[in-house]
C-alpha cells in the first residue's frame, strides 16, 4: 500500500498524480558541505526492526448502536411538547404530555365499578356462609326423625349455587380491577418519556394533534454509543474475528482503536464485501464533531504478523530523485534514498537504503542540506545494532513504490 500522506515536522507531503507537492531537493552525493555555522538542532529517531502487520485502508462510517423512534403507548390529544430537534435529553425526561380530561373521567368510572364488584363479592360470600350453615345443620340431623331428605337436597343445591355466585362475583371484581389497571396504564402513558440518554434528531409530535397508539413522537439517537460499520473485502474478512483490534483514523488526524464486534452473515455479490461492525473508543475525541454517517478509515490487516525494518514517517522527505531521509553520520546530515512499502501506524516498512540502528532526522529535516552539521536532541541514542544484520544495504537506491 503506498504511503498516501507523509508528515514530518510542520510539513505535509501529498502525492498528486505521482508528483508530490513539496519542497524538491536536488541531492548530489558530492554536494559540498553546508556553510559553516552552528549545528542545526534536530529531532532524531532510530531505524528499528518491529513486529508489523501489513494493512489495507478501508472506508467505514459511524453509525448509531442505539437509535429509536419513540412512540406513544396510548391515544390522545397532545397538550404539551417539551423538546426540539437537537436537544440533549436524559433517560426519563418528559417529551410530551397528553390531555387527561377524558381518561380522568374513565378512571372515576372504573373506580366505581371496582367498588360495586367488591360489594357484590361480599354479598356472595355472606350468601355462601348462610347456605353452608343451613346445609351443615340439616346434615347433622341425618339418622334422626327430624331429618328431611328433600330439605337436605334443597339446602345442598342452595350451597352449590352460593359457591357459584361467589365465583362469579370474584371474577367480576377481577374484571373491574383489570379495567382500572388499564385506565391507570393510559393515565401513566399520557406522559411520554425518553427511554435512554440521547439527542433528538427528529420531531413528529405537535401541540393539539391527535395521536393514536403507536404514533411516532420523536426519533432519538445515543451519541455516546456510536460504532463503526464498514464493508470489508471478503479476502480480508478471515483476519477479523470478534475481539480483533485495529486502528481507525478520523478527520483531522485523530486515531483510536476499533474492536470487531460482529461479522454480519451477509455478502454483497457486486462488490464482494461483507459488513462488519466495530465498537470504537471515543473517550478522547470531541463528540461534538462526530455524527452518524461520518467517514472514517480503518487499517484492516492484509497479512500475517512479521518482523520488518521500519522508520518513522516523519523522517521521509521527497526529493527530485525520490523519497529520502537524512541520516546522522559523525554529526552531519547525510541524505540517503530509500525504498519502502506499507505504512504501519506512524512508521513505514523500509526495504532498502537503511540499516537497523541508524539515527535519522524526524524533526527539522525540511530545512537541512546535505553535509550540514546537526546536533541531535539530548538523550537521543542509536539503537543497538545486530552484527548479523550489518550486511543490509545502506546505499542510495531509488525510492520504491508499492
C-alpha positions as CSV (number, residue, x, y, z in Angstrom):
1,X,0.0,0.0,0.0
2,X,1.6,3.3,-0.9
3,X,2.1,6.0,1.7
4,X,-0.6,8.4,0.7
5,X,0.4,11.1,3.1
6,X,3.6,11.7,4.9
7,X,4.0,14.3,7.6
8,X,7.4,15.5,9.0
9,X,7.8,18.5,11.2
10,X,5.3,21.0,10.2
11,X,5.3,19.9,6.5
12,X,2.9,17.5,4.9
13,X,3.6,15.9,1.5
14,X,0.6,15.0,-0.7
15,X,1.2,12.8,-3.8
16,X,-0.7,14.2,-6.8
17,X,-0.6,12.0,-9.9
18,X,2.8,10.6,-8.9
19,X,4.3,14.0,-8.2
20,X,4.5,15.3,-4.6
21,X,3.6,18.9,-4.0
22,X,6.5,19.7,-1.6
23,X,9.9,21.2,-1.4
24,X,12.1,19.4,-4.1
25,X,15.7,18.9,-3.1
26,X,18.4,18.2,-5.7
27,X,20.7,15.9,-3.9
28,X,24.1,15.0,-5.2
29,X,26.5,12.6,-3.3
30,X,29.3,15.0,-4.0
31,X,27.5,18.2,-2.8
32,X,29.7,20.5,-0.7
33,X,29.1,20.8,3.0
34,X,26.7,23.4,4.2
35,X,28.1,26.7,5.1
36,X,29.9,27.0,8.3
37,X,27.8,27.9,11.3
38,X,26.2,26.5,14.4
39,X,24.9,22.9,14.1
40,X,21.2,22.7,13.4
41,X,19.3,21.2,16.4
42,X,17.1,18.3,15.1
43,X,14.9,15.6,16.4
44,X,16.1,12.1,15.6
45,X,14.8,8.5,15.9
46,X,16.4,5.1,15.3
47,X,15.7,2.8,12.4
48,X,14.2,-0.3,14.1
49,X,13.0,-3.8,13.4
50,X,9.5,-4.2,14.7
51,X,6.6,-6.7,14.5
52,X,4.3,-5.3,11.8
53,X,1.2,-6.4,10.1
54,X,0.6,-5.1,6.6
55,X,-2.8,-3.3,6.4
56,X,-5.2,-2.0,3.8
57,X,-7.2,1.2,4.2
58,X,-10.9,0.6,4.2
59,X,-13.5,3.3,4.5
60,X,-16.2,2.9,7.1
61,X,-18.8,5.2,8.7
62,X,-20.0,5.9,12.2
63,X,-23.5,4.5,12.9
64,X,-25.7,4.6,16.0
65,X,-25.7,1.5,18.1
66,X,-28.8,2.8,19.8
67,X,-31.4,4.8,17.7
68,X,-35.1,4.6,18.1
69,X,-38.4,6.1,17.0
70,X,-40.2,7.0,20.3
71,X,-43.9,6.1,20.0
72,X,-47.0,6.6,22.1
73,X,-48.5,3.8,24.1
74,X,-52.0,5.3,24.3
75,X,-54.2,7.5,22.2
76,X,-54.9,11.1,23.0
77,X,-54.6,14.8,22.2
78,X,-51.2,16.3,22.6
79,X,-51.3,19.2,25.1
80,X,-47.6,20.0,25.6
81,X,-44.4,19.3,23.6
82,X,-41.3,19.8,25.7
83,X,-38.5,19.2,23.3
84,X,-37.0,20.5,20.0
85,X,-34.7,18.9,17.4
86,X,-31.2,18.9,18.6
87,X,-32.0,18.8,22.3
88,X,-30.0,16.5,24.5
89,X,-32.3,14.7,26.8
90,X,-31.7,12.3,29.7
91,X,-33.4,9.0,30.3
92,X,-36.9,9.7,31.9
93,X,-37.1,13.2,30.6
94,X,-40.7,14.2,29.6
95,X,-41.1,14.6,25.9
96,X,-44.8,15.2,25.6
97,X,-48.0,15.4,27.7
98,X,-51.5,14.4,26.5
99,X,-54.8,15.8,27.7
100,X,-56.0,13.8,30.6
101,X,-59.6,15.1,30.9
102,X,-61.3,12.1,29.3
103,X,-59.2,9.5,30.9
104,X,-59.6,11.0,34.3
105,X,-63.4,10.6,33.9
106,X,-62.9,7.0,32.8
107,X,-60.8,6.3,35.9
108,X,-63.6,7.6,38.2
109,X,-66.0,5.2,36.4
110,X,-63.5,2.3,36.8
111,X,-63.1,3.0,40.5
112,X,-66.9,2.9,40.9
113,X,-67.1,-0.4,39.1
114,X,-64.4,-1.9,41.4
115,X,-66.4,-0.7,44.4
116,X,-69.6,-2.3,43.1
117,X,-67.8,-5.6,42.3
118,X,-66.2,-5.6,45.7
119,X,-69.6,-5.2,47.3
120,X,-71.1,-7.9,45.1
121,X,-68.4,-10.3,46.2
122,X,-69.0,-9.5,49.8
123,X,-72.8,-10.3,49.3
124,X,-71.9,-13.6,47.6
125,X,-69.6,-14.6,50.5
126,X,-72.4,-13.9,53.0
127,X,-74.9,-15.9,51.0
128,X,-72.4,-18.8,50.8
129,X,-71.9,-18.8,54.6
130,X,-75.7,-18.8,55.3
131,X,-76.3,-21.6,52.8
132,X,-73.4,-23.6,54.2
133,X,-74.6,-23.2,57.8
134,X,-78.2,-24.4,56.9
135,X,-76.8,-27.3,55.0
136,X,-74.5,-28.3,57.8
137,X,-77.4,-28.2,60.4
138,X,-79.6,-30.4,58.2
139,X,-76.7,-32.8,57.6
140,X,-76.2,-33.1,61.3
141,X,-79.8,-34.4,61.7
142,X,-79.2,-37.3,59.3
143,X,-80.3,-40.6,61.1
144,X,-82.8,-38.8,63.3
145,X,-86.6,-38.5,62.9
146,X,-86.2,-34.7,62.3
147,X,-84.1,-35.3,59.1
148,X,-85.8,-34.5,55.8
149,X,-84.3,-35.9,52.7
150,X,-85.9,-33.4,50.4
151,X,-84.9,-30.5,52.7
152,X,-81.3,-31.8,52.7
153,X,-81.1,-31.9,48.9
154,X,-82.6,-28.4,48.6
155,X,-80.0,-27.0,51.0
156,X,-77.2,-28.8,49.2
157,X,-78.3,-27.1,45.9
158,X,-78.5,-23.7,47.7
159,X,-74.9,-24.1,48.9
160,X,-73.7,-25.1,45.4
161,X,-75.5,-22.1,43.9
162,X,-74.0,-19.8,46.6
163,X,-70.5,-21.1,45.7
164,X,-71.1,-20.4,42.0
165,X,-72.3,-16.9,42.8
166,X,-69.2,-16.2,44.8
167,X,-67.0,-17.4,41.9
168,X,-68.9,-15.1,39.5
169,X,-68.6,-12.1,41.9
170,X,-64.9,-12.7,42.3
171,X,-64.5,-12.8,38.5
172,X,-66.4,-9.6,38.2
173,X,-64.2,-7.9,40.8
174,X,-61.1,-9.0,38.9
175,X,-62.6,-7.8,35.7
176,X,-63.3,-4.4,37.2
177,X,-59.8,-4.2,38.7
178,X,-58.3,-5.1,35.3
179,X,-60.3,-2.3,33.7
180,X,-59.0,0.1,36.4
181,X,-55.4,-1.0,35.8
182,X,-55.8,-0.4,32.0
183,X,-57.1,3.1,32.7
184,X,-54.2,3.7,35.1
185,X,-51.8,2.5,32.4
186,X,-53.3,5.0,30.0
187,X,-53.0,7.8,32.6
188,X,-49.4,7.0,33.2
189,X,-48.6,6.9,29.5
190,X,-50.3,10.2,28.8
191,X,-46.8,11.4,29.5
192,X,-44.2,10.1,27.0
193,X,-40.6,10.0,28.4
194,X,-37.2,9.4,26.8
195,X,-36.2,5.8,27.2
196,X,-32.4,6.5,27.2
197,X,-29.9,9.3,27.2
198,X,-29.6,10.8,23.7
199,X,-30.2,13.6,21.2
200,X,-33.4,14.4,19.4
201,X,-32.8,14.1,15.7
202,X,-36.5,14.3,14.5
203,X,-39.7,15.7,16.0
204,X,-43.1,14.5,15.0
205,X,-45.5,15.5,17.8
206,X,-47.2,18.9,17.7
207,X,-49.5,20.5,20.3
208,X,-53.2,19.9,19.6
209,X,-52.5,16.9,17.3
210,X,-54.4,13.6,17.9
211,X,-52.0,10.7,18.3
212,X,-53.2,7.1,18.1
213,X,-51.5,4.2,19.8
214,X,-48.0,3.7,18.2
215,X,-47.8,7.2,16.7
216,X,-44.2,8.5,16.4
217,X,-43.3,11.3,18.8
218,X,-39.6,11.7,18.1
219,X,-36.5,10.0,16.8
220,X,-33.6,9.7,19.3
221,X,-30.0,8.7,18.9
222,X,-27.5,7.8,21.6
223,X,-24.4,9.8,20.5
224,X,-22.4,8.3,23.3
225,X,-22.8,4.8,21.9
226,X,-21.6,5.1,18.3
227,X,-20.0,2.3,16.5
228,X,-18.5,1.7,13.0
229,X,-19.8,-0.2,10.1
230,X,-17.6,-1.0,7.1
231,X,-17.9,-3.2,4.0
232,X,-14.8,-5.3,4.2
233,X,-13.5,-7.2,1.1
234,X,-14.1,-10.9,1.5
235,X,-10.4,-11.8,1.2
236,X,-9.7,-9.7,4.4
237,X,-12.7,-11.0,6.5
238,X,-10.9,-14.1,7.6
239,X,-8.5,-12.0,9.6
240,X,-11.3,-10.3,11.5
241,X,-12.8,-12.2,14.4
242,X,-14.8,-10.8,17.3
243,X,-12.3,-9.0,19.6
244,X,-9.8,-8.2,16.9
245,X,-8.3,-4.7,17.5
246,X,-7.2,-2.4,14.7
247,X,-6.6,1.3,14.2
248,X,-9.2,3.8,12.9
249,X,-8.4,7.3,11.7
250,X,-10.7,10.3,11.9
251,X,-10.7,13.6,10.1
252,X,-8.1,15.9,11.5
253,X,-5.6,13.2,12.2
254,X,-7.1,11.7,15.4
255,X,-6.7,8.0,15.8
256,X,-8.4,5.5,18.0
257,X,-8.9,1.7,18.5
258,X,-11.7,-0.2,16.9
259,X,-12.7,-3.7,18.1
260,X,-14.5,-6.2,15.9
261,X,-18.0,-6.8,17.4
262,X,-19.6,-8.9,14.7
263,X,-19.0,-10.0,11.1
264,X,-22.5,-10.0,9.6
265,X,-23.5,-13.1,7.6
266,X,-24.3,-11.1,4.5
267,X,-22.3,-10.7,1.4
268,X,-22.7,-8.2,-1.5
269,X,-22.0,-10.1,-4.7
270,X,-21.3,-7.0,-6.8
271,X,-18.5,-5.7,-4.5
272,X,-17.5,-9.0,-2.9
273,X,-17.7,-7.4,0.6
274,X,-19.2,-8.3,3.9
275,X,-20.5,-5.7,6.5
276,X,-18.6,-5.7,9.8
277,X,-19.5,-3.8,13.0
278,X,-16.8,-2.4,15.2
279,X,-17.0,-0.8,18.7
280,X,-14.8,2.2,19.0
281,X,-13.3,4.2,21.9
282,X,-14.4,7.8,21.5
283,X,-13.5,8.9,25.0
284,X,-10.5,11.0,23.8
285,X,-12.4,12.6,20.9
286,X,-14.5,15.7,20.6
287,X,-18.0,14.2,20.5
288,X,-19.4,17.5,19.2
289,X,-17.6,16.9,15.9
290,X,-18.8,13.3,15.5
291,X,-22.0,12.4,13.7
292,X,-23.8,9.3,12.3
293,X,-22.6,8.8,8.8
294,X,-19.2,10.4,9.3
295,X,-16.5,8.7,7.3
296,X,-13.5,7.0,9.0
297,X,-10.6,5.0,7.7
298,X,-9.8,1.6,9.1
299,X,-6.4,-0.1,8.8
300,X,-7.5,-3.7,8.1
301,X,-4.9,-6.4,8.4
302,X,-3.9,-7.7,5.0
303,X,-1.4,-10.4,6.0
304,X,0.2,-12.2,8.9
305,X,2.4,-10.5,11.5
306,X,6.1,-10.4,10.7
307,X,9.4,-8.7,11.6
308,X,10.4,-5.8,9.4
309,X,12.8,-2.8,9.3
310,X,10.8,0.4,10.0
311,X,11.4,4.1,10.0
312,X,9.1,6.9,11.3
313,X,7.0,8.6,8.5
314,X,8.3,11.9,9.8
315,X,11.8,11.0,8.6
316,X,10.7,10.8,4.9
317,X,11.4,13.8,2.6
318,X,10.5,14.0,-1.1
319,X,13.5,14.9,-3.3
320,X,13.9,15.3,-7.1
321,X,15.2,11.7,-7.2
322,X,12.6,10.2,-4.9
323,X,12.0,9.6,-1.2
324,X,14.9,10.0,1.1
325,X,15.9,10.5,4.7
326,X,18.7,12.4,6.4
327,X,20.9,10.0,8.4
328,X,23.1,11.4,11.2
329,X,26.7,10.3,10.5
330,X,29.5,11.8,12.5
331,X,27.5,14.8,13.4
332,X,26.4,15.6,9.8
333,X,23.2,15.2,7.9
334,X,23.8,12.6,5.2
335,X,21.0,12.1,2.6
336,X,20.0,8.5,1.8
337,X,17.4,7.5,-0.7
338,X,15.2,4.7,0.5
339,X,12.7,2.1,-0.7
340,X,9.6,1.4,1.4
341,X,6.3,-0.4,1.1
342,X,3.5,-0.2,3.5
343,X,2.7,2.3,6.3
344,X,2.2,0.7,9.7
345,X,0.8,3.2,12.3
346,X,3.3,6.1,12.3
347,X,6.1,4.2,10.6
348,X,6.8,2.8,7.1
349,X,8.4,-0.5,6.2
350,X,11.9,0.0,4.7
351,X,13.0,-2.5,2.1
352,X,16.3,-0.8,1.1
353,X,18.6,2.1,1.9
354,X,18.9,1.9,5.7
355,X,20.3,-0.4,8.4
356,X,18.9,-1.2,11.8
357,X,20.2,1.2,14.5
358,X,20.9,4.2,12.3
359,X,19.7,7.6,13.5
360,X,17.5,9.6,11.1
361,X,16.2,13.1,11.4
362,X,12.5,13.3,12.1
363,X,12.2,17.0,13.1
364,X,13.9,19.8,11.3
365,X,14.7,17.8,8.3
366,X,12.8,20.1,5.9
367,X,15.5,22.7,6.4
368,X,18.6,20.6,6.2
369,X,21.1,20.4,3.4
370,X,23.5,17.6,2.6
371,X,26.5,17.7,4.8
372,X,25.1,20.2,7.2
373,X,26.3,19.8,10.8
374,X,23.5,18.8,13.1
375,X,23.0,18.5,16.9
376,X,20.5,15.7,17.9
377,X,18.2,16.5,20.8
378,X,19.8,15.5,24.1
379,X,19.2,11.9,25.1
380,X,18.9,10.6,21.5
381,X,20.9,7.4,21.1
382,X,21.3,4.9,18.3
383,X,19.5,1.6,18.8
384,X,21.7,-1.5,19.4
385,X,22.8,-2.9,16.1
386,X,22.7,-6.6,15.4
387,X,26.1,-7.6,13.7
388,X,24.3,-10.4,11.8
389,X,22.2,-7.7,10.0
390,X,25.1,-5.5,9.0
391,X,25.0,-6.8,5.5
392,X,21.8,-4.7,4.8
393,X,22.4,-2.2,2.0
394,X,22.8,1.4,3.1
395,X,23.1,2.7,-0.5
396,X,21.2,5.4,-2.3
397,X,18.8,3.2,-4.3
398,X,15.8,4.9,-6.0
399,X,12.6,5.3,-4.0
400,X,10.3,2.4,-4.3
401,X,6.6,2.5,-5.0
402,X,4.2,0.0,-3.6
